Amino acid sequence: MAKVIESSTGITLELSLLEKIFGFKSGISVDKDLLIKRYTVNNPWSREVIKGIRAPGAAVPYLVLLGTMRYRGGKDFTAIYKRGPVEIFEFKDSQFDRWIISR
């Protein structure tokens, strides 16, 4: 499972080998100053949470959504598993506007 590791200067998303393969990412790092907001959502499969289309990545509805979600004006990185709660990290001026990660 994806792990978020925070240091004094940055936030890193570490991915397992399978997540790297199916999510087409080796890991993501962002300066801590770019974090706007961090919050938890109980229903990750709602329209308020998931935006756009998956490209690239892997998905099985309501089971796994792994990879980049692209939409007009931005993109998110998702590592959502089953129907449990997710943690959302919102960033400014970063490669991804949000990380949506299962807890």
C-alpha positions as CSV (number, residue, x, y, z in Angstrom):
1,M,0.0,0.0,0.0
2,A,1.1,3.6,-0.7
3,K,2.7,5.3,2.3
4,V,3.0,9.1,2.8
5,I,6.2,10.0,4.6
6,E,6.6,13.5,6.0
7,S,10.0,15.1,6.8
8,S,10.8,18.6,8.0
9,T,11.1,19.9,4.4
10,G,9.0,17.6,2.2
11,I,6.3,15.0,1.7
12,T,7.0,11.8,-0.2
13,L,4.6,9.2,-1.5
14,E,6.2,5.7,-1.4
15,L,4.7,3.1,-3.6
16,S,5.0,-0.7,-3.5
17,L,6.4,-2.6,-6.5
18,L,2.9,-3.4,-7.8
19,E,1.7,0.2,-7.4
20,K,4.7,1.4,-9.3
21,I,4.0,-1.0,-12.2
22,F,0.2,-0.4,-12.4
23,G,0.3,3.2,-11.5
24,F,3.1,4.1,-13.9
25,K,4.9,6.1,-11.2
26,S,8.0,5.4,-9.1
27,G,7.2,7.7,-6.3
28,I,6.4,11.4,-5.8
29,S,8.0,14.1,-3.7
30,V,6.7,17.6,-3.0
31,D,8.0,20.5,-0.8
32,K,6.0,20.8,2.4
33,D,5.4,24.5,1.6
34,L,3.2,23.5,-1.4
35,L,0.7,21.6,0.8
36,I,-2.6,23.6,0.9
37,K,-4.8,21.2,2.8
38,R,-5.0,17.6,4.1
39,Y,-8.3,15.9,5.0
40,T,-10.1,12.6,5.2
41,V,-13.1,11.5,3.1
42,N,-15.2,8.4,4.0
43,N,-16.6,7.7,0.5
44,P,-13.7,7.8,-2.0
45,W,-15.9,6.7,-5.0
46,S,-18.0,9.9,-5.1
47,R,-18.0,12.5,-7.8
48,E,-16.7,15.1,-5.3
49,V,-13.5,13.0,-4.8
50,I,-12.8,11.4,-8.2
51,K,-12.5,13.8,-11.2
52,G,-11.7,13.1,-14.8
53,I,-10.4,10.0,-16.6
54,R,-7.7,7.6,-15.6
55,A,-4.6,7.9,-17.8
56,P,-2.3,6.1,-17.2
57,G,-3.1,3.6,-14.5
58,A,-5.3,0.6,-13.5
59,A,-8.9,0.4,-12.2
60,V,-11.5,-2.1,-11.2
61,P,-14.6,-0.2,-10.1
62,Y,-15.1,-0.1,-6.3
63,L,-12.0,-2.3,-5.8
64,V,-9.0,-0.3,-7.0
65,L,-8.1,2.9,-8.7
66,L,-4.4,3.4,-9.1
67,G,-2.7,6.0,-11.3
68,T,-3.2,9.5,-12.7
69,M,-6.6,11.0,-13.1
70,R,-6.6,13.8,-15.7
71,Y,-9.3,16.5,-15.9
72,R,-9.6,20.0,-17.3
73,G,-7.3,22.2,-15.4
74,G,-5.3,19.6,-13.5
75,K,-4.5,16.0,-12.5
76,D,-4.6,13.9,-9.4
77,F,-2.7,10.8,-8.3
78,T,-4.9,8.1,-6.8
79,A,-4.2,4.9,-4.8
80,I,-7.7,4.0,-3.7
81,Y,-8.5,0.5,-2.5
82,K,-12.0,-0.9,-1.8
83,R,-14.6,1.3,0.0
84,G,-12.6,2.5,3.0
85,P,-11.7,6.1,3.8
86,V,-9.1,8.0,1.9
87,E,-6.8,10.9,2.8
88,I,-6.6,13.8,0.4
89,F,-3.6,16.0,0.1
90,E,-4.1,19.2,-1.9
91,F,-1.1,21.1,-3.4
92,K,-0.4,24.3,-5.2
93,D,2.0,24.6,-8.1
94,S,2.9,20.9,-8.1
95,Q,3.0,18.0,-10.6
96,F,-0.4,16.8,-9.1
97,D,-3.1,19.0,-7.7
98,R,-4.1,16.2,-5.2
99,W,-3.0,12.9,-3.9
100,I,-5.9,10.6,-3.0
101,I,-4.6,7.8,-0.9
102,S,-6.4,4.9,1.0
103,R,-5.7,4.9,4.7
